[in-house]
Amino acid sequence: MAIITFLLIAWILTWFKFQHLFIQAFKELFKREITSASYYFVFFCIGLFGDLILFIQGSYEMILIDG
């Protein structure tokens, strides 16, 4: 669920042109060119990391049992 949440956040932030700021900052910090696909991939990875933490803590187990 966190993956979908973070991708939704990334999409909403594009309304305010945040992806241009992110891409430019990445370019200046790491001297590498990235695209908007990389922008979404970063948010996907953050969500995946959040989901893994919830899974390890056992939060998903309770959802599956209660569901």
ROVO-47705 format. One record per residue (C-alpha): residue number from 1; residue in one letter; x, y, z. Coordinates in nm, 3 decimals. Example, Ala and Ser with C-alpha at 12.3 -4.5 7.8 and 13.67 -1.06 7.14 Angstrom:
<atoms>
<atom n="1" res="A" xx="1.230" yy="-0.450" zz="0.780"/>
<atom n="2" res="S" xx="1.367" yy="-0.106" zz="0.714"/>
</atoms>
This chain:
<atoms>
<atom n="1" res="M" xx="0.000" yy="0.000" zz="0.000"/>
<atom n="2" res="A" xx="0.291" yy="0.235" zz="0.069"/>
<atom n="3" res="I" xx="0.412" yy="0.192" zz="-0.290"/>
<atom n="4" res="I" xx="0.082" yy="0.320" zz="-0.426"/>
<atom n="5" res="T" xx="0.079" yy="0.603" zz="-0.172"/>
<atom n="6" res="F" xx="0.428" yy="0.723" zz="-0.266"/>
<atom n="7" res="L" xx="0.358" yy="0.699" zz="-0.639"/>
<atom n="8" res="L" xx="0.043" yy="0.905" zz="-0.582"/>
<atom n="9" res="I" xx="0.249" yy="1.161" zz="-0.389"/>
<atom n="10" res="A" xx="0.502" yy="1.174" zz="-0.675"/>
<atom n="11" res="W" xx="0.221" yy="1.229" zz="-0.925"/>
<atom n="12" res="I" xx="0.064" yy="1.508" zz="-0.716"/>
<atom n="13" res="L" xx="0.404" yy="1.677" zz="-0.677"/>
<atom n="14" res="T" xx="0.439" yy="1.686" zz="-1.056"/>
<atom n="15" res="W" xx="0.144" yy="1.929" zz="-1.061"/>
<atom n="16" res="F" xx="0.379" yy="2.174" zz="-0.888"/>
<atom n="17" res="K" xx="0.677" yy="2.091" zz="-1.116"/>
<atom n="18" res="F" xx="0.865" yy="1.920" zz="-0.830"/>
<atom n="19" res="Q" xx="1.011" yy="1.664" zz="-1.071"/>
<atom n="20" res="H" xx="1.211" yy="1.940" zz="-1.245"/>
<atom n="21" res="L" xx="1.355" yy="2.049" zz="-0.910"/>
<atom n="22" res="F" xx="1.435" yy="1.689" zz="-0.818"/>
<atom n="23" res="I" xx="1.602" yy="1.614" zz="-1.153"/>
<atom n="24" res="Q" xx="1.807" yy="1.934" zz="-1.141"/>
<atom n="25" res="A" xx="1.916" yy="1.872" zz="-0.780"/>
<atom n="26" res="F" xx="2.018" yy="1.515" zz="-0.865"/>
<atom n="27" res="K" xx="2.214" yy="1.643" zz="-1.164"/>
<atom n="28" res="E" xx="2.400" yy="1.900" zz="-0.954"/>
<atom n="29" res="L" xx="2.470" yy="1.665" zz="-0.663"/>
<atom n="30" res="F" xx="2.575" yy="1.352" zz="-0.850"/>
<atom n="31" res="K" xx="2.675" yy="1.487" zz="-1.197"/>
<atom n="32" res="R" xx="2.439" yy="1.236" zz="-1.364"/>
<atom n="33" res="E" xx="2.148" yy="1.290" zz="-1.598"/>
<atom n="34" res="I" xx="1.817" yy="1.130" zz="-1.497"/>
<atom n="35" res="T" xx="1.467" yy="1.135" zz="-1.644"/>
<atom n="36" res="S" xx="1.118" yy="1.157" zz="-1.503"/>
<atom n="37" res="A" xx="1.111" yy="0.775" zz="-1.505"/>
<atom n="38" res="S" xx="1.393" yy="0.783" zz="-1.251"/>
<atom n="39" res="Y" xx="1.192" yy="1.034" zz="-1.047"/>
<atom n="40" res="Y" xx="0.902" yy="0.788" zz="-1.022"/>
<atom n="41" res="F" xx="1.142" yy="0.499" zz="-0.960"/>
<atom n="42" res="V" xx="1.284" yy="0.679" zz="-0.654"/>
<atom n="43" res="F" xx="0.934" yy="0.720" zz="-0.510"/>
<atom n="44" res="F" xx="0.859" yy="0.354" zz="-0.593"/>
<atom n="45" res="C" xx="1.171" yy="0.244" zz="-0.403"/>
<atom n="46" res="I" xx="1.078" yy="0.455" zz="-0.101"/>
<atom n="47" res="G" xx="0.732" yy="0.296" zz="-0.099"/>
<atom n="48" res="L" xx="0.880" yy="-0.051" zz="-0.142"/>
<atom n="49" res="F" xx="1.112" yy="0.009" zz="0.151"/>
<atom n="50" res="G" xx="0.814" yy="0.123" zz="0.361"/>
<atom n="51" res="D" xx="0.615" yy="-0.186" zz="0.264"/>
<atom n="52" res="L" xx="0.907" yy="-0.413" zz="0.354"/>
<atom n="53" res="I" xx="0.933" yy="-0.252" zz="0.697"/>
<atom n="54" res="L" xx="0.560" yy="-0.300" zz="0.755"/>
<atom n="55" res="F" xx="0.586" yy="-0.661" zz="0.641"/>
<atom n="56" res="I" xx="0.881" yy="-0.732" zz="0.871"/>
<atom n="57" res="Q" xx="0.697" yy="-0.573" zz="1.165"/>
<atom n="58" res="G" xx="0.400" yy="-0.798" zz="1.097"/>
<atom n="59" res="S" xx="0.151" yy="-0.522" zz="1.015"/>
<atom n="60" res="Y" xx="0.044" yy="-0.693" zz="0.693"/>
<atom n="61" res="E" xx="-0.024" yy="-1.018" zz="0.876"/>
<atom n="62" res="M" xx="-0.293" yy="-0.848" zz="1.087"/>
<atom n="63" res="I" xx="-0.454" yy="-0.696" zz="0.778"/>
<atom n="64" res="L" xx="-0.472" yy="-1.033" zz="0.605"/>
<atom n="65" res="I" xx="-0.620" yy="-1.205" zz="0.913"/>
<atom n="66" res="D" xx="-0.877" yy="-0.932" zz="0.979"/>
<atom n="67" res="G" xx="-0.969" yy="-0.892" zz="0.610"/>
</atoms>
